[in-house]
Amino acid sequence: MTGSRIHPSAVIEDGAEIGPGCEIGPFCHIGPDVRIGPGNVFKSHVVVTGETEIGAENAIYSFAVIGEIPQDKKFKGEKTRLVIGDRNRIREHVTMNAGTDGGGGVTSVGNDGLFMAGCHVAHDVRIGNNVILVNNSALAGHCVIEDDVIVGGLSGVHQFVRIGRGAIIGAVTMVTNDVIPYGLVQAPRGVLDGLNLVGLKRRGVARSDITALRAAFQMLAQGEGAFQDRARRLGEDTESPYVREIVDFVLAATDRHFLTPG
């Protein structure tokens, strides 16, 4: 706790490890198996419990509950973990649960994420870097959310769904199947409605790659054969690393079907 500022009303249980330069606000509760890296800021009334590891320079806001047991009836109290990276902003009333034995035992969150008020990250979810979950969105158990994904407000992602890098999910959308990298999904029952062109341009993706992605999307939408057959043929013809990323995503193992272009 060297160099950390801890409010007198905060409860730090024996065994907890708190790195240097942290700020722990009023009425926070830190459990005995929690490890907190340097430079973290916890506002008032934050609960961190379970076997939870938090990296450096995160900010966690009031009434967030981090590391509680899964909302899963199969959970029987086994030792599982939550691991959070660096520089995340976790806003008010966010909940992040530990993993389950059946899902590998670990829920993981990468770096530089923004988790807006009321979001839920369920057991065994794996979240990459630079992910944004907008207010009151929810990820069910075992989801995989790759880098640079945005999930709109009040949206829900079904268990075991994978969302590929750079995809964007519109507000009030239910995502029941896998989403290809850079996909744009919207409507109450999520529909793959195009590509996240705004996100691609903001990241400085070359015009030639965006053109290749547009052509690939059309082939996936209108080509002959099953969706995975179209992806396989696409992989044989492309030289774009972005298109190759979509192909590899579609051909990888999954527990869900895919949202396919309309």
C-alpha positions, 0 to 999 in steps of 0.5 A: 500500500506504499504511497496509496491513499485509502479513506478511513471508511474503506474496508481492506481485508487481510490478504489483499494486495494494493500497489503503490499510488492507488486511491481507495475512496469512501466505503469501498470493500476490497476482499482478501484475495484481491490483487490491485496494481499501481495507480488505480483509482476507486471512487466511493462504494466500489466492491472488489471481491473474489480472486480478482487481479486488476492491472495498473491505472484503472478507474472504477466508479461508485457501486461497481461490483467486480469479481463476484461469483457467477450468475450460474446455477452450476457454480458450486463455490469453486476457485475461479478468477477475474483478470482485468488489464490496464487503463480501463474505465469502469463506470457506475453500477458495472458488474463483472463476474469471475469464471466457472470451472466449465468455462476455463475458470477465468473471466478476462478483460484487456486494456484501455476499455470503457465500460459505461454505467450499468454494463454486465460482463458475465462469467468466462467472457474474454474481452480484448483491448479498446472495447466499449460497452455502452450503458446497460449492455450485457455480455452473457457467459463465455462470449469472446469480444475481440479488440476495438469492438463497440456494443451499443446501449441496452444491447445483449449478447447471447452466451458463446457468441464471438464478436470479431475485431472492429465490429460495431453493435447498434443500440437495443440489439440482441446478438444471437450469433457470431459477428464477423470482424468489422461487421455492422449489426443492428435491429432488435434481432441483430442483422448483419447490415454492412461493415463498420466503415466509420470505424475503419476510416477512423483507424486509418485503414487504407482505401484499398483495404476498405475496397477489398472488404466491401467486395468481400462482404458482397461475396459473402452476401451473394456468392454461391454455396454455404456461408463457410464455403464462400468464406473459404473461396474468399480466402483463396483469392484475397491478399488483404490482411483485413479480409484474411482476418474475416476468413480466419474468423469464419473458419475457426471453431465456434459454438454458434452460427453466424449472422450472415449478410442480408 
